């Protein structure tokens, strides 16, 4: 029963979860936003202390790899890499959209054949999205989409779809016109990574600490400094 530390910093929520096999043993979370750099390391320390687990007992670190916030992803991934390198343990990458879909899985209790459609807020009416089945297998790959009244009509014409994630709310009014559209507002959390991370651990699906990079979804564009004398 491996101890796996899971980290998610892909959105405004920063969360850390420690699992032993399929059991969650400790958890920390903050939804303050822009506080990831301040709270992540204390969260990791507190989580291990609560479970009375030493860093040397960890057998892997899993991290949400994007798409998502450029700064948030850099903080989470670099922290996970540092832990894996220093402890000599495997690095596990989990797609952020799959983490969102995992959080919405309880919504499938009454609709086992429905698909899960996580939506990560991009800008205006654009979202990063994909489609997953109840086993969290990707049935439509990641893409960036501008949502309108015709979005997902092909899928919604055949079966129910559970929309979730922090981009879902702004699309809800348009999508709810279809009777097959369902909605789950469970926030993204490292708690929902444990079964995905455990499966990857058992299948030895590990990433190279030196070369694995976050998937941002879009190229990062630095803002032009607005400081006198720098123009």
NUFI-23526 format. One record per residue (C-alpha): residue number from 0; residue in three letters; x, y, z. Coordinates in steps of 0.25 Angstrom, whole numbers. Layout:
! NUFI-23526
    i   aa     xx     yy     zz
  NUM  ALA      X      Y      Z
...
This chain:
! NUFI-23526
    i   aa     xx     yy     zz
    0  UNK      0      0      0
    1  UNK      9     11     -5
    2  UNK      9     25      1
    3  UNK      6     35    -10
    4  UNK      6     50     -9
    5  UNK     -3     57    -18
    6  UNK     -2     72    -22
    7  UNK    -11     81    -30
    8  UNK     -8     96    -32
    9  UNK    -14     97    -46
   10  UNK    -25    107    -42
   11  UNK    -28    117    -31
   12  UNK    -29    105    -22
   13  UNK    -16     99    -16
   14  UNK    -18     85    -10
   15  UNK     -9     74     -4
   16  UNK    -14     60     -1
   17  UNK     -7     48      5
   18  UNK    -12     34      1
   19  UNK     -8     20      5
   20  UNK    -13     11     -6
   21  UNK    -28     16     -8
   22  UNK    -29     22      6
   23  UNK    -28     37      8
   24  UNK    -20     39     21
   25  UNK    -18     54     21
   26  UNK    -22     67     13
   27  UNK    -20     82     12
   28  UNK    -26     92      3
   29  UNK    -27    107      1
   30  UNK    -36    114     -9
   31  UNK    -30    128     -6
   32  UNK    -23    129    -20
   33  UNK    -10    134    -23
   34  UNK     -5    128    -10
   35  UNK      1    115    -15
   36  UNK     16    119    -13
   37  UNK     13    123      1
   38  UNK      4    111      5
   39  UNK      9     99     -3
   40  UNK     21     95      5
   41  UNK     14     97     19
   42  UNK      3     89     14
   43  UNK     12     77     10
   44  UNK     19     78     23
   45  UNK      6     78     31
   46  UNK      0     67     23
   47  UNK     12     58     26
   48  UNK     12     62     41
   49  UNK     -3     59     42
   50  UNK     -1     45     37
   51  UNK     11     43     44
   52  UNK     19     40     31
   53  UNK     33     43     29
   54  UNK     37     48     15
   55  UNK     46     36     13
   56  UNK     33     27     14
   57  UNK     27     34      2
   58  UNK     27     25    -11
   59  UNK     23     35    -21
   60  UNK     18     49    -23
   61  UNK      7     52    -33
   62  UNK      4     65    -38
   63  UNK     -7     72    -47
   64  UNK      0     75    -60
   65  UNK    -10     84    -67
   66  UNK    -15     91    -74
   67  UNK    -17    102    -64
   68  UNK    -10    114    -58
   69  UNK      4    117    -63
   70  UNK      9    121    -50
   71  UNK      1    111    -42
   72  UNK      6     99    -50
   73  UNK     20    104    -49
   74  UNK     20    104    -34
   75  UNK     13     91    -33
   76  UNK     22     83    -43
   77  UNK     35     89    -38
   78  UNK     32     85    -24
   79  UNK     28     71    -28
   80  UNK     40     70    -36
   81  UNK     49     75    -25
   82  UNK     43     64    -15
   83  UNK     44     53    -25
   84  UNK     59     57    -28
   85  UNK     63     58    -14
   86  UNK     56     46     -9
   87  UNK     59     37    -21
   88  UNK     44     33    -24
   89  UNK     35     33    -36
   90  UNK     29     45    -42
   91  UNK     14     43    -47
   92  UNK      7     53    -56
   93  UNK     -8     54    -56
   94  UNK    -16     62    -66
   95  UNK    -23     74    -59
   96  UNK    -36     71    -67
   97  UNK    -36     56    -63
   98  UNK    -35     61    -48
   99  UNK    -47     70    -50
  100  UNK    -54     58    -57
  101  UNK    -51     49    -45
  102  UNK    -57     59    -35
  103  UNK    -70     58    -43
  104  UNK    -71     43    -43
  105  UNK    -81     42    -32
  106  UNK    -91     49    -42
  107  UNK    -91     36    -50
  108  UNK    -98     28    -39
  109  UNK   -111     30    -46
  110  UNK   -106     31    -60
  111  UNK    -95     21    -61
  112  UNK    -94     22    -77
  113  UNK    -92     37    -76
  114  UNK    -79     44    -81
  115  UNK    -71     54    -72
  116  UNK    -68     67    -79
  117  UNK    -58     75    -70
  118  UNK    -57     90    -74
  119  UNK    -45     98    -69
  120  UNK    -47    113    -71
  121  UNK    -39    120    -82
  122  UNK    -44    133    -85
  123  UNK    -58    139    -89
  124  UNK    -66    127    -94
  125  UNK    -54    119    -97
  126  UNK    -51    106    -89
  127  UNK    -40     95    -89
  128  UNK    -48     82    -89
  129  UNK    -48     67    -92
  130  UNK    -58     56    -91
  131  UNK    -56     44    -81
  132  UNK    -64     31    -79
  133  UNK    -68     26    -65
  134  UNK    -55     19    -64
  135  UNK    -48     32    -67
  136  UNK    -43     28    -80
  137  UNK    -41     39    -90
  138  UNK    -52     38   -101
  139  UNK    -50     51   -107
  140  UNK    -36     58   -106
  141  UNK    -32     71   -100
  142  UNK    -36     83   -108
  143  UNK    -39     98   -106
  144  UNK    -53    102   -110
  145  UNK    -62    114   -110
  146  UNK    -75    110   -105
  147  UNK    -88    113   -112
  148  UNK   -102    107   -113
  149  UNK    -97     97   -123
  150  UNK    -86     92   -114
  151  UNK    -86     77   -112
  152  UNK    -99     75   -119
  153  UNK    -94     62   -126
  154  UNK    -91     56   -112
  155  UNK   -103     61   -105
  156  UNK   -112     56   -116
  157  UNK   -108     42   -112
  158  UNK   -105     41    -97
  159  UNK   -105     50    -84
  160  UNK    -92     58    -81
  161  UNK    -88     63    -68
  162  UNK    -81     76    -69
  163  UNK    -72     80    -58
  164  UNK    -60     89    -54
  165  UNK    -57    104    -52
  166  UNK    -61    107    -67
  167  UNK    -75    100    -66
  168  UNK    -82    111    -59
  169  UNK    -81    121    -70
  170  UNK    -85    111    -80
  171  UNK    -97    106    -72
  172  UNK   -108    115    -78
  173  UNK   -105    111    -92
  174  UNK   -103     96    -89
  175  UNK   -115     94    -80
  176  UNK   -124     96    -92
  177  UNK   -121     82    -95
  178  UNK   -129     71    -86
  179  UNK   -117     62    -86
  180  UNK   -107     73    -80
  181  UNK   -104     70    -66
  182  UNK    -96     79    -56
  183  UNK    -86     76    -45
  184  UNK    -80     87    -37
  185  UNK    -70     79    -29
  186  UNK    -57     87    -29
  187  UNK    -44     82    -33
  188  UNK    -36     75    -22
  189  UNK    -23     67    -20
  190  UNK    -32     57    -12
  191  UNK    -38     53    -26
  192  UNK    -24     49    -31
  193  UNK    -22     37    -22
  194  UNK    -28     25    -31
  195  UNK    -22     31    -44
  196  UNK     -8     32    -37
  197  UNK     -9     19    -31
  198  UNK    -12     12    -44
  199  UNK     -1     19    -51
  200  UNK      8     15    -39
  201  UNK      4      0    -41
  202  UNK      6      1    -56
  203  UNK     19      8    -54
  204  UNK     15     20    -63
  205  UNK     25     30    -58
  206  UNK     31     43    -64
  207  UNK     45     47    -65
  208  UNK     48     58    -55
  209  UNK     58     65    -63
  210  UNK     49     67    -76
  211  UNK     34     66    -72
  212  UNK     28     80    -74
  213  UNK     14     85    -70
  214  UNK      3     86    -81
  215  UNK     -1    100    -81
  216  UNK    -12    100    -92
  217  UNK     -7    113    -98
  218  UNK      7    119    -99
  219  UNK     10    128    -87
  220  UNK     11    143    -91
  221  UNK     18    152    -81
  222  UNK     11    165    -78
  223  UNK     18    178    -82
  224  UNK     24    184    -69
  225  UNK     17    197    -66
  226  UNK     29    204    -58
  227  UNK     34    217    -61
  228  UNK     48    217    -68
  229  UNK     46    202    -73
  230  UNK     40    206    -86
